[in-house]
């Protein structure tokens, strides 16, 4: 019987050598990433359509996503791409934000070909982060996501029920609060959001706790009040006070 060995995701050559053993292994012709992966780990292999009994056949996880993982490993190898190899989580941050906005543009335009292309650029980002990380890889990211999705969909994978999308969202938020144990009502809001988006998130959180104007007329009255306070601060020449009042004015605008 042929012994099957699957190549692990990530650049763990020791694990691959341990799985393959000391003898030369077999691979099916036409697997360039697999051949290169074995060669990089210093593992002898034979390309053949026929594998004798008691020998080892090495296979890679199938599909483009797995090929992408191995391609990223190759780019980050010692003899890989100099640009990719010098990246850090921090240096990749602006690229992730830019690619996300380009996906949004493609969605707004209705251009499906552009959407496929831009989603590919976004998909590249977690694979790069997983490749340069110390102590974890893209496998850990996917595993954590799978576990989270199962936990937060008990109406699908468990015993609870959710009759409509609103019930699903309430259940999701309740599970999230239980998991993260927020220190305050505003915990979980991402500080790195664009300012107006951040203000809207804070306002929505506050509204859930009852801090909300009764109607738009009340918001407009508050807007007039904040505008008057801003004008007064400007007239007094107090730039610091004016900045604070401008922030209050913008926050009120978000609530209109």
SVG drawing of the C-alpha trace seen along z (x, -y; Angstrom):
<svg xmlns="http://www.w3.org/2000/svg" viewBox="-38 -88 57 91">
<polyline fill="none" stroke="black" stroke-width="0.4" points="0.0,0.0 1.3,-3.5 1.9,-5.8 0.4,-9.3 2.0,-12.4 0.5,-15.9 2.7,-18.9 1.9,-21.2 1.1,-24.9 3.8,-27.3 7.6,-27.1 8.1,-24.3 10.8,-22.2 11.5,-20.2 7.9,-19.0 7.9,-18.2 11.1,-16.1 9.7,-14.3 6.5,-13.4 8.5,-12.2 11.1,-10.1 14.6,-9.3 13.9,-7.6 13.3,-9.3 9.6,-10.1 7.4,-10.1 5.5,-13.0 3.1,-13.1 4.5,-15.0 3.1,-18.5 3.4,-19.9 6.0,-22.7 5.2,-24.2 5.4,-20.7 8.7,-20.0 10.2,-23.3 8.9,-22.8 10.6,-19.4 13.8,-20.7 14.0,-23.6 13.6,-21.2 16.4,-19.0 14.2,-16.0 15.0,-13.6 12.0,-12.8 11.1,-10.9 8.5,-12.1 6.4,-9.2 2.8,-8.3 3.3,-4.9 4.2,-4.6 5.4,-1.2 3.8,0.4 5.3,-0.6 6.7,-3.8 5.7,-7.4 3.7,-9.6 3.8,-13.3 0.7,-15.4 0.0,-19.0 -3.4,-20.3 -5.4,-20.9 -6.9,-24.0 -5.7,-27.6 -5.9,-28.8 -3.4,-26.1 -1.2,-26.9 -1.3,-30.5 0.0,-29.5 2.9,-27.7 3.6,-30.5 3.8,-32.9 6.2,-30.6 8.4,-30.7 8.3,-34.5 9.4,-34.7 12.1,-32.0 15.8,-33.2 16.2,-33.3 12.7,-34.7 11.5,-38.3 13.5,-41.0 10.5,-43.3 8.3,-40.6 11.0,-39.5 11.5,-42.9 7.9,-43.5 6.5,-43.7 3.0,-43.8 3.3,-47.5 4.6,-48.1 1.7,-46.0 -0.9,-48.0 -1.4,-50.8 -1.6,-48.3 -4.4,-46.4 -6.4,-49.6 -5.8,-50.7 -6.8,-47.4 -10.0,-47.4 -11.0,-50.8 -10.3,-49.5 -12.7,-46.6 -15.3,-49.1 -14.8,-51.0 -15.2,-47.8 -18.5,-47.0 -19.8,-50.5 -18.9,-50.4 -20.7,-47.0 -17.6,-45.8 -17.5,-42.1 -14.1,-41.5 -12.6,-44.3 -14.2,-43.0 -12.6,-39.5 -9.2,-41.2 -9.4,-43.5 -10.6,-40.7 -7.5,-38.8 -5.3,-41.7 -7.1,-41.7 -6.7,-37.9 -3.0,-38.3 -2.7,-40.4 -3.5,-37.7 -1.3,-35.2 1.6,-37.7 0.9,-38.5 0.8,-34.7 4.0,-34.2 6.1,-36.8 4.6,-36.1 6.6,-34.5 4.7,-31.7 1.6,-31.5 0.7,-31.2 -2.3,-31.4 -3.5,-28.0 -4.0,-29.5 -5.9,-32.4 -8.3,-30.1 -8.7,-27.7 -9.6,-30.6 -12.1,-31.9 -13.7,-28.5 -14.1,-28.2 -15.5,-31.7 -18.1,-31.2 -19.3,-28.0 -19.5,-29.7 -21.4,-32.7 -23.9,-30.7 -25.5,-28.5 -28.8,-28.8 -27.1,-26.8 -24.6,-24.6 -26.3,-24.5 -29.6,-24.4 -30.7,-28.0 -33.0,-29.7 -32.9,-33.0 -36.0,-33.9 -34.7,-36.9 -31.5,-38.8 -32.1,-41.2 -32.2,-38.2 -29.0,-36.9 -27.2,-40.2 -28.5,-40.4 -27.3,-36.9 -23.9,-37.6 -23.4,-40.7 -24.3,-38.8 -21.9,-36.0 -19.2,-38.5 -19.7,-40.4 -19.4,-37.1 -16.2,-36.1 -14.5,-39.5 -15.8,-40.6 -15.7,-44.4 -14.3,-46.8 -16.7,-49.5 -19.7,-50.2 -17.3,-51.5 -15.0,-48.5 -14.5,-46.8 -14.6,-50.0 -11.6,-50.2 -9.6,-53.4 -7.9,-53.3 -11.2,-53.9 -11.5,-57.1 -12.7,-59.9 -16.3,-60.2 -16.8,-56.5 -15.4,-56.2 -17.9,-58.9 -20.7,-57.0 -19.7,-53.8 -19.5,-55.5 -22.9,-57.1 -24.5,-53.8 -23.0,-52.2 -24.4,-55.0 -27.8,-54.7 -28.0,-51.1 -27.5,-52.2 -30.3,-54.8 -28.1,-57.9 -30.0,-59.1 -31.9,-62.1 -35.7,-61.6 -35.9,-62.8 -34.0,-64.7 -35.4,-68.0 -33.6,-67.6 -30.4,-66.8 -30.7,-70.0 -31.3,-72.1 -28.1,-70.6 -26.3,-71.4 -27.3,-75.1 -26.0,-75.1 -22.7,-73.6 -22.3,-76.0 -22.9,-79.0 -20.3,-77.7 -17.8,-77.2 -18.4,-80.8 -17.9,-82.1 -14.6,-80.2 -13.3,-81.5 -14.3,-85.1 -12.4,-84.8 -9.3,-83.6 -9.1,-80.4 -7.9,-77.9 -7.8,-74.9 -11.4,-75.6 -12.4,-76.1 -10.9,-72.7 -13.0,-71.1 -16.2,-72.8 -15.5,-71.8 -15.2,-68.2 -18.6,-68.5 -20.1,-70.0 -18.9,-67.2 -20.0,-64.5 -23.5,-66.1 -23.6,-66.1 -22.9,-62.4 -26.1,-61.9 -28.4,-63.9"/>
</svg>
